[in-house]
């Protein structure tokens, strides 16, 4: 998570409007630790499953789920861009809709 913090600082310093959300990770030993719990989140996979079942689009979801859908879409875009840059530089190969979280 220290690297996520570093990317957040770089984005801020360079006035890049990307968003990343560092969370706490505490190592308790070589094979275990604690990760901060994220509340009120859903994976993009789960959202797509519900949208498909209800014959809705992602645009419909944003319009119904958020009081300011334009701001929510902008935040989503900036966060997706931020994590795309971060995972590209760190060579993380496990990016898929099951690992992309949305929160309110």
The first five atom37 places (N, CA, C, CB, O) and aatype in JSON, in Angstrom:
{
  "aatype": [20, 20, 20, 20, 20, 20, 20, 20, 20, 20, 20, 20, 20, 20, 20, 20, 20, 20, 20, 20, 20, 20, 20, 20, 20, 20, 20, 20, 20, 20, 20, 20, 20, 20, 20, 20, 20, 20, 20, 20, 20, 20, 20, 20, 20, 20, 20, 20, 20, 20, 20, 20, 20, 20, 20, 20, 20, 20, 20, 20, 20, 20, 20, 20, 20, 20, 20, 20, 20, 20, 20, 20, 20, 20, 20, 20, 20, 20, 20, 20, 20, 20, 20, 20, 20, 20, 20, 20, 20, 20, 20, 20, 20, 20, 20, 20, 20, 20, 20, 20, 20, 20, 20, 20],
  "atom_mask": [
    [1, 1, 1, 1, 1],
    [1, 1, 1, 1, 1],
    [1, 1, 1, 1, 1],
    [1, 1, 1, 1, 1],
    [1, 1, 1, 1, 1],
    [1, 1, 1, 1, 1],
    [1, 1, 1, 1, 1],
    [1, 1, 1, 1, 1],
    [1, 1, 1, 1, 1],
    [1, 1, 1, 1, 1],
    [1, 1, 1, 1, 1],
    [1, 1, 1, 1, 1],
    [1, 1, 1, 1, 1],
    [1, 1, 1, 1, 1],
    [1, 1, 1, 1, 1],
    [1, 1, 1, 1, 1],
    [1, 1, 1, 1, 1],
    [1, 1, 1, 1, 1],
    [1, 1, 1, 1, 1],
    [1, 1, 1, 1, 1],
    [1, 1, 1, 1, 1],
    [1, 1, 1, 1, 1],
    [1, 1, 1, 1, 1],
    [1, 1, 1, 1, 1],
    [1, 1, 1, 1, 1],
    [1, 1, 1, 1, 1],
    [1, 1, 1, 1, 1],
    [1, 1, 1, 1, 1],
    [1, 1, 1, 1, 1],
    [1, 1, 1, 1, 1],
    [1, 1, 1, 1, 1],
    [1, 1, 1, 1, 1],
    [1, 1, 1, 1, 1],
    [1, 1, 1, 1, 1],
    [1, 1, 1, 1, 1],
    [1, 1, 1, 1, 1],
    [1, 1, 1, 1, 1],
    [1, 1, 1, 1, 1],
    [1, 1, 1, 1, 1],
    [1, 1, 1, 1, 1],
    [1, 1, 1, 1, 1],
    [1, 1, 1, 1, 1],
    [1, 1, 1, 1, 1],
    [1, 1, 1, 1, 1],
    [1, 1, 1, 1, 1],
    [1, 1, 1, 1, 1],
    [1, 1, 1, 1, 1],
    [1, 1, 1, 1, 1],
    [1, 1, 1, 1, 1],
    [1, 1, 1, 1, 1],
    [1, 1, 1, 1, 1],
    [1, 1, 1, 1, 1],
    [1, 1, 1, 1, 1],
    [1, 1, 1, 1, 1],
    [1, 1, 1, 1, 1],
    [1, 1, 1, 1, 1],
    [1, 1, 1, 1, 1],
    [1, 1, 1, 1, 1],
    [1, 1, 1, 1, 1],
    [1, 1, 1, 1, 1],
    [1, 1, 1, 1, 1],
    [1, 1, 1, 1, 1],
    [1, 1, 1, 1, 1],
    [1, 1, 1, 1, 1],
    [1, 1, 1, 1, 1],
    [1, 1, 1, 1, 1],
    [1, 1, 1, 1, 1],
    [1, 1, 1, 1, 1],
    [1, 1, 1, 1, 1],
    [1, 1, 1, 1, 1],
    [1, 1, 1, 1, 1],
    [1, 1, 1, 1, 1],
    [1, 1, 1, 1, 1],
    [1, 1, 1, 1, 1],
    [1, 1, 1, 1, 1],
    [1, 1, 1, 1, 1],
    [1, 1, 1, 1, 1],
    [1, 1, 1, 1, 1],
    [1, 1, 1, 1, 1],
    [1, 1, 1, 1, 1],
    [1, 1, 1, 1, 1],
    [1, 1, 1, 1, 1],
    [1, 1, 1, 1, 1],
    [1, 1, 1, 1, 1],
    [1, 1, 1, 1, 1],
    [1, 1, 1, 1, 1],
    [1, 1, 1, 1, 1],
    [1, 1, 1, 1, 1],
    [1, 1, 1, 1, 1],
    [1, 1, 1, 1, 1],
    [1, 1, 1, 1, 1],
    [1, 1, 1, 1, 1],
    [1, 1, 1, 1, 1],
    [1, 1, 1, 1, 1],
    [1, 1, 1, 1, 1],
    [1, 1, 1, 1, 1],
    [1, 1, 1, 1, 1],
    [1, 1, 1, 1, 1],
    [1, 1, 1, 1, 1],
    [1, 1, 1, 1, 1],
    [1, 1, 1, 1, 1],
    [1, 1, 1, 1, 1],
    [1, 1, 1, 1, 1],
    [1, 1, 1, 1, 1]
  ],
  "atom_positions": [
    [[0.81, -1.19, 0.0], [0.0, 0.0, 0.0], [0.86, 1.26, 0.0], [-0.93, -0.01, 1.2], [0.4, 2.34, -0.36]],
    [[2.1, 1.11, 0.4], [2.99, 2.28, 0.37], [3.14, 2.8, -1.05], [4.36, 1.93, 0.96], [3.23, 4.01, -1.26]],
    [[3.17, 1.9, -2.02], [3.29, 2.34, -3.41], [2.02, 3.03, -3.89], [3.6, 1.15, -4.31], [2.09, 3.97, -4.68]],
    [[0.86, 2.58, -3.42], [-0.39, 3.26, -3.77], [-0.35, 4.68, -3.2], [-1.64, 2.47, -3.22], [-0.75, 5.63, -3.87]],
    [[0.13, 4.82, -1.96], [0.3, 6.15, -1.38], [1.23, 7.01, -2.22], [0.84, 6.05, 0.05], [0.97, 8.2, -2.43]],
    [[2.32, 6.43, -2.7], [3.28, 7.17, -3.53], [2.63, 7.64, -4.83], [4.51, 6.3, -3.83], [2.83, 8.77, -5.26]],
    [[1.85, 6.76, -5.46], [1.15, 7.16, -6.68], [0.16, 8.28, -6.4], [0.42, 5.96, -7.3], [0.04, 9.21, -7.2]],
    [[-0.53, 8.2, -5.28], [-1.47, 9.26, -4.9], [-0.74, 10.59, -4.77], [-2.19, 8.91, -3.57], [-1.23, 11.61, -5.24]],
    [[0.43, 10.58, -4.15], [1.23, 11.79, -3.98], [1.74, 12.31, -5.33], [2.41, 11.53, -3.04], [1.75, 13.52, -5.56]],
    [[2.16, 11.41, -6.2], [2.64, 11.83, -7.53], [1.5, 12.47, -8.31], [3.2, 10.61, -8.32], [1.68, 13.53, -8.91]],
    [[0.32, 11.85, -8.31], [-0.83, 12.41, -9.02], [-1.14, 13.81, -8.48], [-2.06, 11.5, -8.87], [-1.41, 14.73, -9.25]],
    [[-1.11, 13.94, -7.17], [-1.41, 15.23, -6.54], [-0.36, 16.28, -6.9], [-1.48, 15.07, -5.0], [-0.71, 17.4, -7.29]],
    [[0.91, 15.93, -6.78], [2.01, 16.86, -7.06], [2.01, 17.32, -8.52], [3.35, 16.21, -6.73], [2.25, 18.49, -8.81]],
    [[1.75, 16.39, -9.43], [1.78, 16.69, -10.86], [0.44, 17.19, -11.38], [2.21, 15.46, -11.63], [0.28, 17.43, -12.58]],
    [[-0.52, 17.35, -10.48], [-1.86, 17.83, -10.82], [-2.54, 16.94, -11.88], [-1.79, 19.27, -11.33], [-3.21, 17.42, -12.8]],
    [[-2.35, 15.64, -11.7], [-3.02, 14.64, -12.54], [-4.3, 14.26, -11.8], [-2.1, 13.37, -12.81], [-4.25, 13.86, -10.64]],
    [[-5.41, 14.37, -12.46], [-6.7, 14.19, -11.79], [-7.14, 12.74, -11.71], [-7.76, 14.99, -12.51], [-8.32, 12.42, -11.88]],
    [[-6.19, 11.85, -11.43], [-6.5, 10.44, -11.21], [-6.73, 10.21, -9.72], [-5.36, 9.51, -11.75], [-6.2, 10.94, -8.88]],
    [[-7.52, 9.2, -9.42], [-7.87, 8.9, -8.03], [-7.42, 7.48, -7.69], [-9.4, 9.07, -7.79], [-7.68, 6.55, -8.46]],
    [[-6.76, 7.32, -6.56], [-6.5, 6.0, -5.97], [-6.83, 6.1, -4.49], [-5.0, 5.54, -6.2], [-6.71, 7.16, -3.89]],
    [[-7.26, 4.99, -3.9], [-7.65, 4.97, -2.5], [-6.77, 4.0, -1.72], [-9.14, 4.58, -2.37], [-7.06, 2.8, -1.68]],
    [[-5.72, 4.5, -1.1], [-4.91, 3.61, -0.27], [-5.71, 3.14, 0.95], [-3.61, 4.33, 0.19], [-6.52, 3.89, 1.49]],
    [[-5.49, 1.92, 1.35], [-6.13, 1.4, 2.56], [-5.05, 0.74, 3.4], [-7.29, 0.39, 2.23], [-3.95, 0.46, 2.92]],
    [[-5.37, 0.49, 4.64], [-4.39, -0.02, 5.59], [-4.14, -1.51, 5.42], [-4.85, 0.27, 7.01], [-5.08, -2.3, 5.27]],
    [[-2.88, -1.88, 5.45], [-2.46, -3.27, 5.47], [-1.39, -3.39, 6.55], [-1.93, -3.74, 4.05], [-0.41, -2.66, 6.54]],
    [[-1.6, -4.31, 7.47], [-0.64, -4.5, 8.56], [-0.1, -5.92, 8.5], [-1.3, -4.22, 9.95], [-0.86, -6.88, 8.59]],
    [[1.2, -6.04, 8.33], [1.84, -7.35, 8.31], [2.01, -7.84, 9.74], [3.21, -7.3, 7.56], [2.54, -7.12, 10.59]],
    [[1.57, -9.05, 10.01], [1.72, -9.64, 11.34], [2.71, -10.8, 11.33], [0.37, -10.12, 11.85], [2.97, -11.41, 12.37]],
    [[3.25, -11.09, 10.18], [4.21, -12.17, 10.04], [4.45, -12.44, 8.58], [3.73, -13.44, 10.75], [3.86, -11.78, 7.72]],
    [[5.29, -13.4, 8.26], [5.62, -13.67, 6.86], [4.45, -14.2, 6.03], [6.75, -14.64, 6.8], [4.46, -14.07, 4.8]],
    [[3.46, -14.79, 6.68], [2.36, -15.4, 5.92], [0.98, -14.9, 6.3], [2.4, -16.87, 6.11], [-0.02, -15.48, 5.87]],
    [[0.9, -13.84, 7.08], [-0.42, -13.37, 7.47], [-0.37, -11.9, 7.86], [-0.96, -14.2, 8.63], [0.69, -11.32, 8.1]],
    [[-1.56, -11.3, 7.9], [-1.67, -9.89, 8.24], [-3.12, -9.47, 8.29], [-0.9, -9.03, 7.24], [-4.03, -10.3, 8.21]],
    [[-3.33, -8.18, 8.41], [-4.67, -7.6, 8.46], [-4.83, -6.6, 7.32], [-4.93, -6.92, 9.83], [-3.91, -5.84, 7.02]],
    [[-6.0, -6.61, 6.68], [-6.32, -5.67, 5.62], [-7.56, -4.9, 6.04], [-6.53, -6.4, 4.24], [-8.52, -5.49, 6.53]],
    [[-7.53, -3.6, 5.86], [-8.67, -2.75, 6.21], [-9.92, -3.22, 5.46], [-8.37, -1.27, 5.88], [-9.88, -3.5, 4.27]],
    [[-11.02, -3.3, 6.18], [-12.3, -3.69, 5.61], [-12.89, -2.52, 4.85], [-13.27, -4.18, 6.72], [-12.9, -1.39, 5.34]],
    [[-13.38, -2.77, 3.66], [-14.02, -1.74, 2.85], [-15.53, -1.94, 2.92], [-13.52, -1.77, 1.37], [-16.03, -3.01, 2.57]],
    [[-16.24, -0.94, 3.36], [-17.69, -1.03, 3.51], [-18.4, -0.45, 2.29], [-18.14, -0.3, 4.77], [-17.87, 0.41, 1.59]],
    [[-19.61, -0.94, 2.05], [-20.49, -0.42, 1.01], [-19.83, -0.43, -0.37], [-20.91, 1.0, 1.36], [-19.87, 0.56, -1.1]],
    [[-19.21, -1.57, -0.73], [-18.59, -1.72, -2.04], [-19.19, -2.92, -2.77], [-17.05, -1.87, -1.91], [-19.75, -3.82, -2.15]],
    [[-19.06, -2.9, -4.08], [-19.48, -4.03, -4.9], [-18.51, -4.15, -6.06], [-20.96, -3.85, -5.41], [-17.96, -3.14, -6.53]],
    [[-18.29, -5.36, -6.53], [-17.41, -5.54, -7.68], [-18.16, -5.16, -8.95], [-16.89, -7.01, -7.76], [-19.39, -5.2, -9.01]],
    [[-17.41, -4.79, -9.95], [-18.0, -4.47, -11.24], [-18.69, -5.71, -11.83], [-16.93, -3.94, -12.21], [-19.72, -5.59, -12.49]],
    [[-18.13, -6.89, -11.59], [-18.76, -8.14, -12.03], [-20.17, -8.28, -11.46], [-17.91, -9.35, -11.61], [-21.12, -8.57, -12.19]],
    [[-20.3, -8.07, -10.16], [-21.6, -8.21, -9.5], [-22.61, -7.19, -10.05], [-21.45, -8.04, -7.97], [-23.78, -7.51, -10.27]],
    [[-22.14, -5.97, -10.26], [-23.01, -4.94, -10.82], [-23.47, -5.33, -12.22], [-22.29, -3.57, -10.85], [-24.65, -5.2, -12.54]],
    [[-22.53, -5.82, -13.06], [-22.9, -6.24, -14.41], [-23.91, -7.38, -14.39], [-21.66, -6.65, -15.19], [-24.81, -7.43, -15.23]],
    [[-23.75, -8.32, -13.45], [-24.71, -9.42, -13.33], [-26.11, -8.9, -13.05], [-24.28, -10.4, -12.23], [-27.08, -9.35, -13.66]],
    [[-26.21, -7.95, -12.11], [-27.53, -7.38, -11.77], [-28.08, -6.57, -12.93], [-27.42, -6.49, -10.52], [-29.28, -6.61, -13.2]],
    [[-27.23, -5.83, -13.62], [-27.68, -5.03, -14.77], [-28.22, -5.94, -15.87], [-26.53, -4.16, -15.31], [-29.26, -5.67, -16.46]],
    [[-27.48, -7.01, -16.14], [-27.91, -7.94, -17.18], [-29.26, -8.57, -16.82], [-26.85, -9.05, -17.38], [-30.14, -8.69, -17.68]],
    [[-29.41, -8.95, -15.57], [-30.68, -9.57, -15.13], [-31.85, -8.6, -15.27], [-30.56, -10.04, -13.66], [-32.97, -9.02, -15.54]],
    [[-31.6, -7.31, -15.08], [-32.65, -6.3, -15.16], [-32.67, -5.55, -16.49], [-32.48, -5.31, -14.04], [-33.4, -4.57, -16.65]],
    [[-31.87, -6.02, -17.44], [-31.78, -5.4, -18.77], [-31.49, -3.9, -18.67], [-33.08, -5.63, -19.56], [-32.13, -3.08, -19.32]],
    [[-30.5, -3.58, -17.84], [-30.09, -2.18, -17.66], [-28.66, -2.0, -18.17], [-30.2, -1.76, -16.16], [-27.91, -2.97, -18.3]],
    [[-28.31, -0.76, -18.45], [-26.94, -0.43, -18.85], [-26.18, 0.12, -17.65], [-26.94, 0.58, -20.03], [-26.78, 0.44, -16.62]],
    [[-24.87, 0.24, -17.8], [-24.08, 0.86, -16.74], [-24.51, 2.32, -16.53], [-22.56, 0.79, -17.08], [-24.49, 2.82, -15.41]],
    [[-24.89, 2.98, -17.61], [-25.4, 4.36, -17.5], [-26.67, 4.39, -16.65], [-25.68, 4.94, -18.92], [-26.83, 5.27, -15.81]],
    [[-27.57, 3.44, -16.86], [-28.79, 3.34, -16.04], [-28.42, 3.17, -14.57], [-29.68, 2.16, -16.51], [-29.02, 3.8, -13.69]],
    [[-27.43, 2.32, -14.3], [-26.99, 2.08, -12.93], [-26.52, 3.37, -12.28], [-25.87, 1.03, -12.89], [-26.96, 3.7, -11.18]],
    [[-25.64, 4.1, -12.93], [-25.14, 5.35, -12.36], [-26.27, 6.35, -12.15], [-24.06, 5.97, -13.28], [-26.3, 7.04, -11.13]],
    [[-27.19, 6.43, -13.09], [-28.31, 7.38, -12.95], [-29.23, 7.04, -11.79], [-29.11, 7.41, -14.24], [-29.8, 7.94, -11.17]],
    [[-29.37, 5.75, -11.48], [-30.25, 5.35, -10.38], [-29.55, 5.28, -9.03], [-30.86, 4.0, -10.69], [-30.17, 5.53, -8.0]],
    [[-28.27, 4.94, -9.03], [-27.57, 4.66, -7.77], [-26.95, 5.89, -7.11], [-26.49, 3.65, -8.02], [-26.66, 5.86, -5.91]],
    [[-26.74, 6.95, -7.86], [-26.02, 8.09, -7.31], [-26.83, 9.37, -7.45], [-24.66, 8.25, -8.0], [-27.46, 9.6, -8.48]],
    [[-26.81, 10.22, -6.39], [-27.55, 11.48, -6.46], [-27.0, 12.41, -7.55], [-27.5, 12.19, -5.11], [-27.76, 13.17, -8.15]],
    [[-25.71, 12.35, -7.81], [-25.08, 13.14, -8.87], [-24.36, 12.17, -9.81], [-24.09, 14.21, -8.28], [-23.16, 11.95, -9.67]],
    [[-25.1, 11.59, -10.78], [-24.5, 10.57, -11.63], [-23.33, 11.08, -12.46], [-25.54, 10.01, -12.55], [-22.4, 10.32, -12.75]],
    [[-23.36, 12.34, -12.85], [-22.24, 12.89, -13.63], [-20.96, 12.87, -12.82], [-22.56, 14.32, -14.09], [-19.91, 12.48, -13.32]],
    [[-21.04, 13.29, -11.56], [-19.87, 13.29, -10.68], [-19.42, 11.85, -10.4], [-20.19, 14.02, -9.35], [-18.22, 11.57, -10.37]],
    [[-20.36, 10.94, -10.2], [-20.03, 9.54, -9.94], [-19.31, 8.93, -11.14], [-21.31, 8.73, -9.61], [-18.33, 8.21, -10.96]],
    [[-19.78, 9.2, -12.35], [-19.12, 8.68, -13.56], [-17.73, 9.27, -13.7], [-19.96, 8.99, -14.81], [-16.8, 8.56, -14.08]],
    [[-17.58, 10.54, -13.4], [-16.27, 11.19, -13.47], [-15.3, 10.57, -12.45], [-16.41, 12.7, -13.21], [-14.15, 10.3, -12.78]],
    [[-15.77, 10.36, -11.23], [-14.93, 9.72, -10.2], [-14.54, 8.31, -10.62], [-15.66, 9.68, -8.85], [-13.39, 7.9, -10.44]],
    [[-15.49, 7.56, -11.17], [-15.2, 6.21, -11.63], [-14.13, 6.23, -12.71], [-16.49, 5.54, -12.17], [-13.19, 5.43, -12.68]],
    [[-14.27, 7.14, -13.68], [-13.31, 7.25, -14.77], [-11.91, 7.61, -14.23], [-13.77, 8.31, -15.79], [-10.92, 7.03, -14.66]],
    [[-11.85, 8.56, -13.32], [-10.56, 8.99, -12.76], [-9.91, 7.88, -11.92], [-10.74, 10.26, -11.9], [-8.69, 7.71, -11.94]],
    [[-10.72, 7.14, -11.2], [-10.2, 6.03, -10.4], [-9.72, 4.9, -11.31], [-11.27, 5.53, -9.43], [-8.65, 4.34, -11.09]],
    [[-10.52, 4.57, -12.32], [-10.13, 3.51, -13.25], [-8.82, 3.88, -13.96], [-11.25, 3.25, -14.28], [-7.96, 3.03, -14.15]],
    [[-8.69, 5.15, -14.35], [-7.46, 5.61, -14.99], [-6.28, 5.53, -14.02], [-7.63, 7.05, -15.51], [-5.2, 5.08, -14.39]],
    [[-6.49, 5.97, -12.79], [-5.42, 5.94, -11.78], [-4.92, 4.53, -11.52], [-5.91, 6.54, -10.49], [-3.72, 4.29, -11.49]],
    [[-5.85, 3.6, -11.34], [-5.44, 2.22, -11.08], [-4.88, 1.54, -12.33], [-6.63, 1.42, -10.55], [-4.04, 0.65, -12.22]],
    [[-5.32, 1.95, -13.5], [-4.74, 1.41, -14.74], [-3.28, 1.82, -14.85], [-5.53, 1.9, -15.97], [-2.43, 1.0, -15.19]],
    [[-2.98, 3.07, -14.56], [-1.59, 3.55, -14.58], [-0.77, 2.82, -13.52], [-1.53, 5.09, -14.35], [0.31, 2.31, -13.81]],
    [[-1.3, 2.78, -12.29], [-0.59, 2.14, -11.19], [-0.28, 0.67, -11.49], [-1.42, 2.23, -9.9], [0.86, 0.24, -11.33]],
    [[-1.28, -0.08, -11.94], [-1.06, -1.51, -12.19], [-0.17, -1.74, -13.4], [-2.4, -2.21, -12.39], [0.52, -2.75, -13.47]],
    [[-0.16, -0.81, -14.37], [0.75, -0.93, -15.5], [2.19, -0.78, -15.02], [0.42, 0.13, -16.58], [3.04, -1.61, -15.36]],
    [[2.47, 0.25, -14.24], [3.83, 0.47, -13.77], [4.3, -0.63, -12.81], [3.93, 1.82, -13.08], [5.47, -1.01, -12.83]],
    [[3.4, -1.14, -11.99], [3.77, -2.19, -11.04], [3.68, -3.58, -11.65], [2.89, -2.11, -9.82], [4.01, -4.57, -10.99]],
    [[3.22, -3.67, -12.9], [3.09, -4.93, -13.63], [2.15, -5.92, -12.93], [4.45, -5.56, -13.81], [2.41, -7.13, -12.91]],
    [[1.07, -5.41, -12.35], [0.04, -6.26, -11.76], [-0.76, -6.86, -12.9], [-0.88, -5.45, -10.76], [-1.27, -6.13, -13.75]],
    [[-0.89, -8.17, -12.92], [-1.54, -8.85, -14.04], [-2.94, -9.38, -13.71], [-0.68, -10.0, -14.5], [-3.52, -10.12, -14.5]],
    [[-3.47, -9.01, -12.57], [-4.73, -9.58, -12.11], [-5.86, -8.55, -12.12], [-4.57, -10.15, -10.7], [-6.65, -8.49, -11.18]],
    [[-5.94, -7.73, -13.18], [-7.01, -6.73, -13.26], [-8.15, -7.28, -14.1], [-6.48, -5.4, -13.87], [-7.99, -7.57, -15.28]],
    [[-9.3, -7.42, -13.47], [-10.51, -7.86, -14.16], [-11.69, -7.32, -13.38], [-10.57, -9.43, -14.28], [-11.53, -6.78, -12.29]],
    [[-12.88, -7.45, -13.94], [-14.07, -6.86, -13.33], [-14.38, -7.39, -11.94], [-15.24, -7.09, -14.19], [-15.1, -6.74, -11.19]],
    [[-13.85, -8.54, -11.59], [-14.04, -9.07, -10.24], [-13.12, -8.38, -9.22], [-13.78, -10.57, -10.24], [-13.33, -8.5, -8.01]],
    [[-12.12, -7.65, -9.71], [-11.2, -6.94, -8.82], [-11.4, -5.43, -8.85], [-9.77, -7.27, -9.2], [-10.66, -4.7, -8.2]],
    [[-12.38, -4.97, -9.58], [-12.66, -3.53, -9.63], [-13.86, -3.27, -8.72], [-12.95, -3.05, -11.1], [-14.94, -3.81, -8.93]],
    [[-13.65, -2.43, -7.71], [-14.69, -2.16, -6.72], [-15.29, -0.78, -6.94], [-14.13, -2.28, -5.29], [-14.6, 0.16, -7.31]],
    [[-16.58, -0.67, -6.71], [-17.27, 0.61, -6.71], [-17.83, 0.85, -5.32], [-18.41, 0.66, -7.78], [-18.37, -0.06, -4.7]],
    [[-17.69, 2.07, -4.85], [-18.3, 2.44, -3.57], [-19.08, 3.73, -3.73], [-17.23, 2.6, -2.47], [-18.96, 4.42, -4.74]],
    [[-19.87, 4.03, -2.76], [-20.68, 5.23, -2.84], [-19.84, 6.45, -2.62], [-21.82, 5.2, -1.83], [-20.35, 7.57, -2.66]]
  ]
}
